[in-house]
């Protein structure tokens, strides 16, 4: 199971017809850099998304987890987040685990992926129950007139990703969807074919959806365009 949280803020979500559910209004739950990019073909810019990976469990090594996450995010053309919204989603893996950066260096990394056997200090993860995504460092988008966030930290329960299999692919893509503004089903039956809404999240009419669908990518494009 998965949950999504952002500090102590609770907001509603609205259905976007013909696309996956996304957050809108004055507070929008997505990472700020997705509205633009300024990197090159060989390296990230300040408006691209760098990410680091760290395992805190003996179930999977940091290297194995990082390699798998990189493959899921960037090595399935047409079925990946990297390149979404006309390359405003531009993902770059850092060469070291998250904890090997200074606090100043780490502050420049937009997304962190962590796996552990339990998350007792992350309330919405339910200790050993849920994987969850936390957005922090709110900033104001003066163009779109909404609040969004500079940092995203994904907390995986080890049992959700340790096998590095299709189930793990689902969890990786689902939590990454939260980083780019996509929402969980709001109630039983509030479902569509989406990496956000499938059998793992109460939408039993859909089996595993292990990659972002066309509607997921269309929603992310609308968010990047400030049209959600």
N, C-alpha and C positions, 0 to 999 in steps of 0.2 A: 504494500500500500504506500501511497504518497500523500504528503501534505505540503502546503505552501504557506509561508508566513512572512510577515514583514514587521519587525519590531512589535509594537502594540497596536498597530493601526488595523482596523477592520473596514473593508470596503465592499461594495456590491459589485456584481459583474453583469454585463448586458450581452444578450445574444446578438452576434453579427450575422445577419442572414447570409447564406451561401458561404460562410466561413466558420472556422472554429471560434469558440467563445474567447473573448479577450477583455481585458480591463480597460475601462474608459473613464471620462470625467476628470476632475481636478487632481486626483491622485491616481496615477497609473503605475501598475506593478510591472515595470520592465527596466532593463538596464539602459542607461542614458546614451551610451555610445552607438546604439543601434539606429539612430537617426542619420548617421553619416559615417564616413571612413576617410582616412588620409594616409593609408599605408602604401606599400609598393608590392611588387610581385615577390620580393625576397625578404620582406620584413614588415612588422606591424607599425602603424602610426598611433598617435595618442587617441584616436577615435576608432581604432580597431579593438577587438576583444582578445586580450591575452588571457590564458588560463593556466593554472598550475594544478597538479594532482598530488595527493598524499594518502597513503594507506596507513591506518592506525591499528591494523589487525594482522594477525599471522595467517589469516585465510587467503590473502592475496598480496603480492608484493606491490610496492609503489610502481615499479617499472612495468610490471604486467598490466596493472590497472591503467596506467597512463597510456600505454601502447594501445590498449583496447578502446579507451575513450577517444583517443585520436583517430582510430580507424572508424569508429561510429560517427564522429562529428565531421570528418573531412575526407573519407576515402570511399564514399558510395555516391558518385555523381547522380544527381536527381533524387537521391534519398538521404540527404544530409542537411544539416543546418548551415554549414560553411557555404557562403555564396548567396544565401537567402537575401531577399530584398535588394537585388542588384548589387551584391557584395557590400552592402552596409553591414551585414553580418559577416565578419571576416575574422575567423578564429585562428589563433596562433598559440601553440603549446610552448610553455617555457621550458628551458633545458634542465631545470632542477626542481625537486619537490618544493612545495610551498614553504616548509619550515627552514629551508636553507637560504632564504632571502632575508635581508635586513627589513626592519619595519618600514623604512622609507621605500625600499624596492618593492616590497609587497603591496604597498599602497597604490602602486601603479598597475597592479594586476587586477583586471576587472572581474574575473571569475575564478573561483576555487572549487575543486572537487575533492571531497574527503570520504573515506569509508572507514567505519568502525563497528565493533560488535554492539555498541550501545552509545546513545547520546543523552546522558543524564542531565546535561546543562542546556540542552536545546529543547524547550518544552513541547513544541509542536511535533517533534519527532517521536514523542511518546516513549523515550528511553530506548526500547528495543522494538518498537512497533512500526514506525513509519520512516521512510526516507522523506526528506523535506528540503525546501529551498528557502533561504533567508536573503532578502535584499536589504541593504543598508547604505548609509551616506546619501540622504535625500538631497536632490538638487532641483532647481526650477528650470523648466524648458520655456524660455521667453517666447519662442516661436509658436510652439503648440499650446502654451498656457497651461501646463500641467506639471505636477511634481513627478519625477522619476528618480532613479537610484544609480549610483556610480559603482556599487559593488554587489556581487551575488556570490553566496557561498552555498554549495550543494552538499548536504549531509546524507550519504548513503548508509543504510543498514548493510552490514557485510553480507548477510544472507541474500540480499537482493542482487548483488553484483559479483560475488566471489567466483561464480562458475564461468564468468566471461562468456555467456551463452546468449541465446535470443531473449531470454527473460531479462538478463542484464542490459541488453541493448534497449529493451523497452524502457527500463528505469532510467537509463542515461538520457535517452531522447525525451522522455517525459519531463524529467527535472530540468533539462535544458530548455524545453518549451516554456517553462515558467520564467526562466531568465529573460526570454524575449516576449513576455507579456501574455502568454496563453493561460487559460484558466481550467480548473477541474470541472467536471459536471457539478451543477448546483443542487441537483436533487435526483432521486431515482428516476430513470427514464429520460433524463436530460442528456441525450447521447447523440453522437454522430461518429462516423468513421474517422478517427483521429488518434494520433499517438497520445493525446491527452485523455481520451474517452474510449476505454476498451475494457476487456474482461477483468483486468487487474484493478480497475477503478469503478466497479459497479455496473458497467455497461455490458451486460452478459450477452447481448446479441452480437457483439463483435469479439472475435478472438484477439490474440496479441496483435497489436499494430506496432511494428518494430522500427518504423522510420517515419519522419514527418510526411504527412499526406499533402496532396495538392491544396486542400483547404487549410491545413496548418500553415503552409508556406504563404498562401494568399493572406491569411490573417496577419502573419508577421510583416508582410509587405505593407499592409494597411497601417499597422502600428508604426513602422518606420516612416511611412508617409504622413503620419499624424492624422489619419483618416478613420481610426477605429472609434 
